[in-house]
Structures are given as structure tokens and as C-alpha cells.
Amino acid sequence: MFADRMSRIAPSGTMATADLVEKLKKEGIDIVSFALGEPDFDTPEHIVKAAISALNQGFTHYTPTQGIPELREAIAKKSKEENDISCDASNVIVTPTKLGIFASVLALSGKGDEVILPDPGFVSYFQMINFAGAKAVGVRTLKDNGFRMLPDDVAEAINPKTKVIILNSPGNPTGCVATKDDMKGIADLAQDHGLFVITDEIYEKIIYKGEHHSIAALDNMFERTVTLNGFSKSYAMTGWRLGWVLASKEIVKEIQKIQQHSISCAVSFAQKAGVAALKGPQESVKKMVSELRERRDIMVKGINSISKLECNAPQGAFYVFAEFNYDKPSVEFAKFLIENAHVAITPGSSFGSGGEGFIRFSFATSQESIDEGLKRIENALAKL
Ligand SMILES: Cc1ncc(COP(=O)(O)O)c(C=O)c1O
């Protein structure tokens, strides 16, 4: 009945958990959710005000497909100053981040191509690659290496069909942060084998240990790299649907076609808010990261104090990827916790087969919720 390509994608495991939490809450069940993929902070006031002012001024029409020049210039300036990427406004397309990733995957890979990505990795990458008709080749990452995708493992996955490598640092669901040497090693492989790199840097500012490195800043990498970033996580703007693609003019030209024939442009007044976010005060970002760091420490300590659960402190993002030592698939384990502890977490297998045996806890929730949720889990597991 439906198009063939629809059979190649599955619904999102993380969204399914979020929907279940909403349903149970509506039924009056008090759920503690560690399933959230978004900061629980409000969008900073000066950013909201910029959007309201744009609306009041009637800035409610289509914008250029690539985005308003003021925002593209601010993004290029940020990328040059903070990420050391030589670029200008012509290299930027303003678009919701996830759509930017989707469009990049569609533009760079198709039937007969292989795309390398971290496993466990962000749920949508696997599905986007399948939808594009390409083959997703997961590179297993390990807890003992901080879940970093190591160049040697990437090298082993490369073959003549490989077209693209997807990077995600800091990473969802593991909180991994790539080192500069990891990036250099992967950049060398991309150049030696003539591959594109799609790098998803949406968590760049949420980092607790180590430093963020942009692969596009390395020698000869800009021409073969698509850098994705956005406002959702750094500025608590998930509902604004605003991010960007940064790439060479040749790649931008292709991705722009997808934007032209799909959403036309990003939301006009949200783009004005994006300008305020990049040009305005950055204290809110620092405050959020420092609060998240405290929550991370509480959560890691709490998880490790529960028998048969174990985790390392993530270096970035706002997720703890914890190993559980029960003889159950992670989907069953998650089901047990929501039914018996009324705590929602995301099963590790939602993030690829490498995530089996793990569960993802988001600590983008209050310290009280973290204490309460972990207490509930401990009590429920005591009965298992
Ligand atoms: C790794 C990663 N990339 C991209 C996104 C999507 O970002 P946006 O909501 O800005 O489209 C998410 C959201 O959870 C994510 O975790």
C-alpha cells in the first residue's frame, strides 16, 4: 500500500518513549522521565524577545532559502572564531538541524553506498541512511574507550563502497567526546579514501571534560565535510526548529535543492531569534552547562550506587549510558522500569545493536527528579 522506501525506516524509539510518558502522565501516573532529549531550561529571555519583536514588525514571510543574511553571517563568524573553520555566509544553510542531517545524507549517499557511523549512535542516523537507500555500517564503540569512535575501527569498516563517515561529538546517546587525534585519524582516512564526512556538532557547547574539535577545521577537510549544528541544545530552543548546515559551496548547492523543494526556508521570526542567540550574552549557556555538570555528577554517583548498574561519567551532552547486569534485552528492562518504578529511560538497543545491554538516562531534568527516579529504580530492582 505504501511506497517501498517506507519499509526501510522504523519509528523512532526515543520518540516512542516520549509519547508513552505523555500517555501515562495523562492517565494520572506520576512518571519520572529520564527519557528527555532536550534541556528543561527556558529559552533565554533576550532570544524570545527578539522573536516577539520580529513578529510585531511583521517579519512573517518567506526568507531566502539559505536563510536571512544576518543570521548566515553570524553563523559564519561563530564558525570562524570558535571552530577555526574558514568559511563565509555563502557556506551556510539555515535549517532545522535534523532536517539538515537528513538532507546531507540524502545528498551524499544512495543505493550501493555505505555510510559509516558510531554504534551506539543517534537513532535517526540509521533510519536516514536506510531511507536514502544506502547501507548503514555501524562502528562499535566501547564503554572502556569512553564510547569514542576510534580511527582504527573506522579503517576496518572502510571498503570501496564507503562514501560517508558520520561523526557525532559530543555524542548522543553516550556523551563521548572525540580527541583531536581521533579527528586527525578520521580526517586522514577520509582523505586517503576520498570520503565525505558529516559531523553533527549539536552538543558542542555541552562539554564537561576535554575540548570540542571541528573536523572541518583540519587541513584539506572543509571541502569534504558537512558540519551540522544548531540552537536546540545550547540555547534550549528545541521547539524553534533552528539549526544550520555549513559546507563547501558545491555541497551547499545540492543540499539547498532539498530545502527549496521541502520547507523552502526556516521559520522567519525564529531566524531573528537565532541572531540574538549568537550575538547576545552567552551567560545562559555557561549557567546551563554548570547546572548540567552538577546533575551529571549526582546521576553518575547514584547509578553506580545501585547494584548491577554501572556507568562512567560522560564527557559531554546530557546523557549517561549505563550498563545493566540483568539477563534481559534493554527493551524489556526499560519496560520493567516504567511499569514497576514509574521511571522512563531509553533502551540502549534503540541506538543500534551496540547499545544492547545498556540504558540511556537523560539528566536534563531537576536534581530532585534525579534523586527520586534513582530511588524508585533501586527499590524496584530490589524486587527483581
Ligand atoms: C545527536 C543529535 N543530532 C541532532 C539532533 C536534532 O536536533 P534538532 O532538534 O535541532 O533538529 C539531536 C536531538 O536530539 C541529537 O541528539
The ligand as a Tripos MOL2 file, in Angstrom:
@<TRIPOS>MOLECULE
LIG
   16    16     1     0     0
SMALL
NO_CHARGES

@<TRIPOS>ATOM
      1 C1         22.8810   13.8950   18.0010 C.3       1 LIG1
      2 C2         21.7020   14.7420   17.6600 C.ar      1 LIG1
      3 N1         21.6670   15.3640   16.4870 N.ar      1 LIG1
      4 C3         20.6110   16.1120   16.1080 C.ar      1 LIG1
      5 C4         19.5310   16.2620   16.9330 C.ar      1 LIG1
      6 C5         18.3540   17.0340   16.4490 C.3       1 LIG1
      7 O1         18.5000   18.3920   16.6560 O.3       1 LIG1
      8 P1         17.3130   19.3960   16.3350 P.3       1 LIG1
      9 O2         16.2450   19.1740   17.3410 O.co2     1 LIG1
     10 O3         17.9500   20.7310   16.4880 O.co2     1 LIG1
     11 O4         16.8420   19.1520   14.9660 O.co2     1 LIG1
     12 C6         19.5100   15.6300   18.1810 C.ar      1 LIG1
     13 C7         18.3270   15.7420   19.0400 C.2       1 LIG1
     14 O5         18.1040   15.0320   19.9660 O.2       1 LIG1
     15 C8         20.6260   14.8560   18.5570 C.ar      1 LIG1
     16 O6         20.6700   14.2280   19.7310 O.3       1 LIG1
@<TRIPOS>BOND
     1     1     2 1
     2     2     3 ar
     3     2    15 ar
     4     3     4 ar
     5     4     5 ar
     6     5     6 1
     7     5    12 ar
     8     6     7 1
     9     7     8 1
    10     8     9 2
    11     8    10 1
    12     8    11 1
    13    12    13 1
    14    12    15 ar
    15    13    14 2
    16    15    16 1
@<TRIPOS>SUBSTRUCTURE
     1 LIG1         1 GROUP 0 **** ****
